[in-house]
Amino acid sequence: MILSSALADHRELAPVLVHADPNGLAYDPHARALYVADGHGGGILRVDGDRHRRIATIDSAGVTSTNRLGGLAVTPYGTLYAARLGYGRAGAIFRVEPDGGEPEALDTLPPQFWRIGVTYDPHGHVLYATQYLKSKSGPFAGAVVEIDLVDGFVTTIADGFVKPVGIAKLGSLLMVTDARQRAVFRIELFAGRAITRTRLAVDVDRPDSICACGPDSVLLTCFDEPGRRGSVRRLWLDGRTRTIAEGPWEPRGVATDGTRVFVAARRTGRILVFPLIG
């Protein structure tokens, strides 16, 4: 079932206004806080109701850009991991502690890769991240990597992507969006290795960020570039989809607290909020 745009717009809740250009989002259910990556200023913001505070700033490494940060991941202990795009020479992932302090880069990652999506697996104490290279003709050599947070060892889990962006983990599955292939991929893992990869959704309007939504579905942001309209959809593991909301905004990061869906709207200083529809 697909919601009409009129119904989706009608059900929009009051947005969260931030002094930032929001990109990556992560919700910490233990602290009941929403974390926001400021793509323009490099800040990591914590939103607790009406209280907003910057807990860290990721250095630009000399790269001049209006879009510095990508995705966020949060652990059960409140530690955050933030992806820096890097523009082919400063790609990195940083560890940020919830009480602030200086962000610490994971030092085993090659800086030439663009990195956007990141998700944490508490069972293996590892990160999964998307990465790709970029030339004048566009992105290429996309892959998903696993980063062991004990020894820093980096393993390629799956390659053959073009521009992988979002990533989420559901049990033994990784869900990955590829903006250039206009698809959402389902990767089955066994003993830390990919054993199958299938296209769960195809011909998707520029799929972007993704996050887990219960044990059997994910939330996905998409953007119709010719029509300049964004949407957030719920995608189940059996391939069913449902549009939660759509409108004249360009979405980036997505997160949920189990009852609401948070969507970062590019260049608006707003995080859109919608009720989570079953």
VEXDREN-2710 file (C-alpha; in Angstrom, 1 decimal):
% VEXDREN-2710
k/r/px/py/pz
1/MET/0.0/0.0/0.0
2/ILE/1.3/3.4/-0.9
3/LEU/0.2/6.6/0.9
4/SER/-0.9/9.5/-1.3
5/SER/1.3/12.6/-1.0
6/ALA/-1.7/14.6/0.3
7/LEU/-2.1/12.2/3.3
8/ALA/1.7/12.1/3.8
9/ASP/1.9/15.9/3.9
10/HIS/-1.2/16.1/6.2
11/ARG/0.5/13.8/8.8
12/GLU/3.7/15.7/9.0
13/LEU/4.6/16.6/12.6
14/ALA/6.4/19.8/13.8
15/PRO/10.0/19.7/12.4
16/VAL/13.1/20.0/14.5
17/LEU/14.9/23.2/13.7
18/VAL/18.7/23.1/13.9
19/HIS/21.5/25.7/13.2
20/ALA/23.0/23.3/10.7
21/ASP/22.7/21.7/7.3
22/PRO/21.7/18.2/8.6
23/ASN/23.0/15.1/6.9
24/GLY/23.5/11.9/8.9
25/LEU/21.1/11.0/11.7
26/ALA/21.3/8.5/14.5
27/TYR/18.8/7.9/17.4
28/ASP/20.1/6.6/20.7
29/PRO/17.2/4.8/22.4
30/HIS/19.0/4.5/25.7
31/ALA/19.6/8.3/26.0
32/ARG/16.5/9.1/24.1
33/ALA/18.5/11.6/22.0
34/LEU/18.8/12.3/18.3
35/TYR/22.3/12.9/17.0
36/VAL/22.7/15.1/13.9
37/ALA/25.8/15.5/11.6
38/ASP/26.1/19.0/10.3
39/GLY/27.3/18.6/6.7
40/HIS/28.3/22.2/6.3
41/GLY/30.0/23.0/9.6
42/GLY/31.3/19.5/10.6
43/GLY/29.5/19.5/13.9
44/ILE/27.9/16.7/15.7
45/LEU/24.7/17.9/17.5
46/ARG/22.7/16.2/20.2
47/VAL/19.0/16.9/20.4
48/ASP/17.2/16.2/23.6
49/GLY/13.7/17.6/23.1
50/ASP/14.1/21.4/23.1
51/ARG/17.8/21.2/24.2
52/HIS/20.3/21.3/21.4
53/ARG/24.1/21.2/22.0
54/ARG/27.2/20.6/19.9
55/ILE/29.2/17.7/21.3
56/ALA/32.1/17.7/18.8
57/THR/33.4/19.1/15.5
58/ILE/35.0/17.0/12.8
59/ASP/38.0/18.8/11.2
60/SER/37.7/19.4/7.4
61/ALA/41.4/18.3/6.9
62/GLY/41.9/21.3/4.6
63/VAL/39.0/20.3/2.2
64/THR/36.8/23.3/1.3
65/SER/33.3/22.0/0.9
66/THR/29.7/22.8/2.0
67/ASN/29.1/19.1/2.6
68/ARG/31.7/17.5/4.9
69/LEU/30.0/14.8/6.9
70/GLY/27.9/11.8/5.9
71/GLY/26.3/9.1/8.1
72/LEU/26.3/8.5/11.8
73/ALA/26.1/5.3/13.9
74/VAL/25.6/5.0/17.6
75/THR/26.5/2.2/19.9
76/PRO/24.5/1.0/23.0
77/TYR/27.1/2.8/25.1
78/GLY/26.5/6.1/23.4
79/THR/29.7/6.2/21.4
80/LEU/29.2/7.7/17.9
81/TYR/30.9/7.0/14.6
82/ALA/30.8/9.7/12.0
83/ALA/31.8/9.5/8.3
84/ARG/33.8/12.3/6.7
85/LEU/33.4/12.4/2.9
86/GLY/37.0/13.5/2.2
87/TYR/36.7/14.3/-1.5
88/GLY/39.3/11.7/-2.6
89/ARG/42.0/12.7/-0.1
90/ALA/40.6/12.9/3.4
91/GLY/37.9/10.2/3.7
92/ALA/37.7/8.9/7.3
93/ILE/35.5/7.7/10.1
94/PHE/35.7/9.3/13.5
95/ARG/34.9/8.0/17.0
96/VAL/33.1/10.6/19.1
97/GLU/32.3/10.0/22.8
98/PRO/28.9/11.2/24.1
99/ASP/30.5/13.5/26.7
100/GLY/32.4/15.3/24.0
101/GLY/36.1/15.5/23.8
102/GLU/38.3/15.4/20.7
103/PRO/37.1/13.2/17.9
104/GLU/39.5/10.3/17.1
105/ALA/40.0/9.1/13.5
106/LEU/40.2/5.3/12.9
107/ASP/43.7/5.2/11.5
108/THR/43.6/2.1/9.3
109/LEU/41.3/3.5/6.6
110/PRO/42.8/4.7/3.3
111/PRO/41.9/8.3/2.8
112/GLN/41.2/8.2/-1.0
113/PHE/37.8/6.7/-0.6
114/TRP/34.6/8.6/-0.2
115/ARG/32.7/7.3/2.8
116/ILE/29.0/8.0/3.6
117/GLY/27.1/5.2/5.2
118/VAL/28.1/3.6/8.5
119/THR/26.4/1.1/10.9
120/TYR/27.5/-0.6/14.1
121/ASP/27.2/-4.3/15.0
122/PRO/27.3/-4.8/18.7
123/HIS/27.7/-8.6/18.5
124/GLY/31.0/-8.4/16.7
125/HIS/32.0/-4.9/17.9
126/VAL/32.6/-3.9/14.3
127/LEU/31.5/-1.2/11.9
128/TYR/30.2/-1.7/8.4
129/ALA/30.7/1.2/6.0
130/THR/30.1/2.0/2.4
131/GLN/32.9/3.5/0.3
132/TYR/33.7/4.3/-3.3
133/LEU/36.2/6.1/-5.5
134/LYS/35.4/9.0/-7.8
135/SER/36.8/10.4/-11.1
136/LYS/35.7/13.1/-13.5
137/SER/33.4/10.6/-15.0
138/GLY/31.7/9.8/-11.7
139/PRO/31.9/7.2/-8.8
140/PHE/33.3/3.7/-9.2
141/ALA/34.8/0.8/-7.3
142/GLY/32.1/0.9/-4.7
143/ALA/32.3/-1.6/-1.8
144/VAL/31.1/-2.5/1.7
145/VAL/33.8/-3.0/4.3
146/GLU/33.9/-4.3/7.8
147/ILE/36.1/-2.5/10.4
148/ASP/37.2/-4.4/13.5
149/LEU/37.1/-1.9/16.3
150/VAL/39.5/-3.9/18.4
151/ASP/42.5/-4.2/16.0
152/GLY/41.4/-1.8/13.2
153/PHE/41.6/-4.5/10.6
154/VAL/39.5/-3.7/7.5
155/THR/37.9/-6.4/5.4
156/THR/36.0/-6.0/2.1
157/ILE/32.7/-7.7/2.6
158/ALA/31.2/-7.1/-0.9
159/ASP/32.3/-5.2/-4.0
160/GLY/30.8/-4.5/-7.4
161/PHE/28.9/-1.5/-6.3
162/VAL/29.0/1.9/-8.1
163/LYS/28.0/4.5/-5.5
164/PRO/26.9/2.7/-2.3
165/VAL/25.5/5.2/0.1
166/GLY/23.4/4.0/3.0
167/ILE/23.9/0.8/5.0
168/ALA/21.9/-0.9/7.8
169/LYS/22.2/-4.2/9.6
170/LEU/19.2/-6.5/10.3
171/GLY/20.3/-9.6/12.1
172/SER/22.6/-11.5/9.7
173/LEU/21.7/-9.2/6.8
174/LEU/23.2/-6.0/5.5
175/MET/21.0/-3.6/3.5
176/VAL/22.8/-1.3/1.1
177/THR/21.6/1.5/-1.2
178/ASP/23.4/2.2/-4.5
179/ALA/22.5/5.7/-5.8
180/ARG/23.9/5.0/-9.3
181/GLN/22.3/1.6/-9.7
182/ARG/19.0/2.9/-8.3
183/ALA/18.7/-0.2/-6.1
184/VAL/18.6/-1.6/-2.6
185/PHE/20.7/-4.7/-2.0
186/ARG/20.3/-7.4/0.6
187/ILE/23.5/-9.1/1.6
188/GLU/23.4/-12.3/3.7
189/LEU/26.3/-12.8/6.1
190/PHE/27.8/-15.9/7.6
191/ALA/30.8/-15.9/9.9
192/GLY/31.4/-12.3/8.9
193/ARG/31.4/-13.0/5.1
194/ALA/28.9/-12.3/2.4
195/ILE/27.3/-15.5/1.0
196/THR/24.5/-14.1/-1.1
197/ARG/23.6/-10.7/-2.6
198/THR/20.2/-9.9/-4.1
199/ARG/18.4/-6.8/-5.3
200/LEU/15.5/-6.2/-2.9
201/ALA/14.3/-3.1/-4.7
202/VAL/15.1/-1.8/-8.2
203/ASP/14.4/1.4/-10.2
204/VAL/14.3/3.4/-7.0
205/ASP/14.5/7.2/-7.3
206/ARG/18.1/7.9/-6.1
207/PRO/18.1/5.8/-3.0
208/ASP/20.1/7.5/-0.2
209/SER/20.2/6.8/3.5
210/ILE/18.8/3.8/5.2
211/CYS/18.2/2.6/8.8
212/ALA/16.8/-0.4/10.6
213/CYS/13.1/-0.3/11.5
214/GLY/12.3/-3.4/13.6
215/PRO/13.6/-6.9/12.8
216/ASP/12.1/-7.2/9.2
217/SER/12.2/-3.7/7.6
218/VAL/14.2/-0.6/6.9
219/LEU/13.4/3.1/6.3
220/LEU/14.8/4.5/3.1
221/THR/15.1/8.1/1.8
222/CYS/14.8/8.7/-2.0
223/PHE/14.9/11.7/-4.3
224/ASP/13.3/12.2/-7.6
225/GLU/15.8/14.6/-9.2
226/PRO/13.7/15.7/-12.3
227/GLY/10.7/16.3/-10.1
228/ARG/12.7/17.7/-7.2
229/ARG/10.7/15.7/-4.7
230/GLY/11.9/13.6/-1.8
231/SER/10.3/10.7/0.0
232/VAL/10.8/8.3/2.9
233/ARG/9.7/4.7/2.5
234/ARG/9.4/1.6/4.6
235/LEU/10.9/-1.4/2.8
236/TRP/10.3/-5.0/4.1
237/LEU/12.6/-8.0/3.6
238/ASP/10.0/-9.6/1.4
239/GLY/10.1/-6.6/-1.0
240/ARG/6.9/-4.8/0.1
241/THR/7.2/-1.0/0.3
242/ARG/5.1/1.7/1.8
243/THR/5.6/5.5/1.3
244/ILE/5.5/7.2/4.7
245/ALA/5.9/10.8/3.3
246/GLU/6.9/12.7/0.3
247/GLY/7.3/16.4/-0.6
248/PRO/9.3/19.2/-2.2
249/TRP/12.5/18.5/-0.1
250/GLU/15.8/16.7/-0.7
251/PRO/16.2/14.1/2.0
252/ARG/19.5/12.8/3.5
253/GLY/19.8/10.9/6.7
254/VAL/17.0/9.0/8.3
255/ALA/16.4/7.6/11.9
256/THR/13.5/6.4/14.0
257/ASP/12.7/6.2/17.7
258/GLY/10.1/3.5/17.0
259/THR/7.1/5.8/16.8
260/ARG/8.4/8.7/14.7
261/VAL/10.6/9.0/11.6
262/PHE/13.3/11.7/11.4
263/VAL/14.4/12.9/8.0
264/ALA/17.2/15.4/7.4
265/ALA/16.2/17.9/4.7
266/ARG/19.1/19.3/2.8
267/ARG/19.9/23.0/3.1
268/THR/16.8/23.8/5.1
269/GLY/18.0/23.7/8.7
270/ARG/15.1/21.3/9.4
271/ILE/14.7/17.7/10.4
272/LEU/11.3/16.6/9.2
273/VAL/9.3/14.4/11.5
274/PHE/6.6/11.9/10.5
275/PRO/4.6/9.3/12.4
276/LEU/5.9/5.7/11.8
277/ILE/3.2/3.9/9.8
278/GLY/3.1/0.2/10.2
END
